[in-house]
C-alpha cells in the first residue's frame, strides 16, 4: 500500500497554529493542559518547557496524528478491509468526540455571534451515533463475511451499507450548511478554526472511506453474487 510521507512537526511552531493545522491536536493539548486558544501564540517547545513536559514525547504523540491521504494500492479484500478499519473506522471513533466537544464550546462561548453554527454539536452527535452503529455492523457482520469470500446473499448487507452511506453523505451536507461550507469567519478564535479544520478532515476521510467501500471493495463481491444467481439454481435473492 502507498503511504504519504508527512512533514515532521516543528516544535518552534505556535501551539495555536498546530491546533488549527493538525486535526486531533486539540485533544492532546487539552489532556496536557496546554492553552492553544488564548495562549496559542506560544511555541510548542516553550509551552512544553513551562509545564515540565517531555518535548520529544509531545512531538511524537502529535506526529502520530499525521495520517496518509493517499489511497492504497489494490490488494486482497482482507488487506483492503484492514486498511479501512485502521485508517477510517478507528479514526472516525477518535475524531468525533473531540469535534462534538469543540462544537459545544464554540456554540456556548460565541452564542451571540451571527456566524455561530448553532445546532452543529447536536448534528455531530447524531452523526457519531449513526457512524458507530454502521461501523459495528460492518465489523461484526459484513466484513467477516467478505473475509471468508462472500456468498450469494452478500448483496443484502452490502445494499444496506450503501443506503446508510447515502445517509452519511446527507449528514455531511448538513454540516456544510451549518458552517458556511466549513469556512471559519474572520476573527474566529483558535478553537473555532481548529473545529473547522477537524470537520474538513472528517469530511475528506468519510468521503474517501465511502469511496473505498462503494467503488473498490463491494463491487468485487456483488459481481460474484450476481454470477451465482445466474447459474440456473433456485435463487431467493429477490425475496418473495
N, C-alpha and C positions, 0 to 999 in steps of 0.2 A: 504494500500500500504506500502511496505517496504521502509524505508529510512535509508541511511547510516549516521552514526554519523561522522561529520567532526571534526578533531582535532582543538582545539582552537588556534587562531592566537597569536603568541608570539611577543609582541611589542619590545622585545630585538633583534629580527631578523633585519638584514640589509635590507633596503628597496629594494636594488637591488636583493637580494635573494627572497624577497616576489614577486617582479615583474616577476621574472623568473618562480617561482613555482606556482603562483596563477594567472591563466589567467583572464584578466579583470582588474587586479590591476593597470596596466599602465594608464588606463583611469582615475582612481581615483587620482593617483599621478599627472598626468598632470593637472587635474582640480584644485588640491590643490597646484600646483606649487612646488611639491617635486621632486628633481632631482634624479631619480632612475638609470640614466645611468652613467654619470661621477661621481656623488656624491653618488653612490649606496652603498658604504661601511658604510654609517651612519645608526645606528639603528633607527627603526621607531619611538621609543619614543623620541629620541633626535631630529630627523628631525621635528616631530610634535611640540616639545617644541620650537625649533628655529623659527618656523613660527607662534607661538602663537595659535596652533590648539588644539582643544579638543581631546586628545589622545583616549579616550573611543569612541567618535563618529567616529573617523577614523577607529579604530579596528572593530566597529560594521558594518561599511559600507563595509570594506574588508571581514569580516566574512560572509556577505550575499552573497559573490561571491562563497563561498564553496558550491558546489552542490552535491547531492547524485548521485552515479554512478549505484546503484542497479536498476534493472528493477522492475516495480510494480507487485504486485500480480494481477492475472487475476480478473478484476472486471466487472462491466457493461460496454457496449460500451461507454456510456456517460462519465463514470469515466475515461476510458482509453483516450478518446478524450481530456478531460480536462487536463489530465496529459501530453499528447503530446503537447498541445498548451502552457501550462505553462513551462514545462521542456525543450522543444526543440524549438518551434516556437519563443517564446519570447527571448530565449537565443540566437538563431541564429541572431535575429534582433539586439541584443546588441553586439554580438561578431564581426560581420563582419566589421562595420565601423571602429572600432579600429584596426583590423587586416590590413585593406586597408591602414590606415594612417601609421602604423608602417612599412608596406612593402614599401611604397613610401619613407619613411625616410631612411630605410636601403639601398634601391636601389640608392638613391641620395648620401648619405654620403660615402658609400662603393663602388661607381660605378667602381673603378679601381681594386677591389678585384676579382680575378678569381672565387671565390665561391659565389659571389653575385647573388641572384636569380632574375636576370633581367626578367621582364615580370610577376612577381608574383602579383604585385599590380593590373595590368590590369586583370589578371585571377581571382583574388579575387573579383574585382568589377563586372565582368561579372557574377560570381557565385552569388554574392549578389543580383543582379537584377533578376536572374532566380529563386533563392530561394524565394525572396519576392513575385514574381508573383505566384509561385507554392503554397506557404502557403496561399496567399489571396484566391486562387481558392478553396483550401480545406476548409478554414474557412467560405467562403461566399456561397459555393455551396455543396460540398461533405459532410462536417461534419454535417450541418443541416439535410441533407437527412438521414444520418446514425443515428443521434439522434432521428429521428422520426420513425426509424425502417427499413429504406431502402425500396426498391421496385424492381420490376422485371427488371428495366433498370439501376440499380445502378452499374452494371458491366462496363458500358461505361465510366463514370467518374473515376471509380477505375482503369480501364485499362489505362486511360490517365495518372493518377498519377503514376502508376507503370512504365510507359515508361519514365516519367520525372525523376523518381528515378534512372533509369539507367544512364541518363544524369548527375545527381549529382554525381554518382559513378565515371564516367569518369572525371569529374572536379576534384575530389579528387585525382585521379591518375595523372592528370596533375600537381597538386600542389606537389605531392610526387616527380615527375620527376624534377621539378624546384628547389627543396630544398634538393636534395640528401636524399630522404625519410625522410624529416623533421628532418635532423640532422645538427645542427649548426657546423660550422668549428671551429677548435682550435683557441682560442683567440677572438672569437666573443664577441662583446660588449653586455651589458645587454639588450639593445633594440632588438638586433638581436635574442638573446636567448629567450627573452620574446615573440617575434613574433612567434618563432617556437613552444614554449610551447602552445601558443594560437592556432596555427594551429593544433597541436596534439589534443587539446581538441575539436576543431571544427570537426576534422575528426572522433574522437570517438563518439561525440554527433550525428553527421549526420548518421553514421553507425547504432547506436542504434535507432535513430529516424526512419530510413527507415525500420529497422528490425521490430519494433513495428507495423508499419502500414502494411507492406507487409505480415508479418508472423503471426500476432496476431489479428489486427483489421479487415483488409479487408476480410480474409477468412470467417469470421463469416457471412458476407453479401453475398459473392459470392456463398456460398453453398446454401443459401436460394433462391437466384435468379435463380440458376440452377434448383432447385427443382420446382420452379414456372413455368419454361419453359417446364418442362416435364409433366405438368398437363393435357395436351390434348387441351388446349385453343390455339387460334391463337397467334403466337409469332413473334415479329418483331425484336428480339434482334440481329439477324444476318444481318439486313438491307435488301436491295433488290431493 
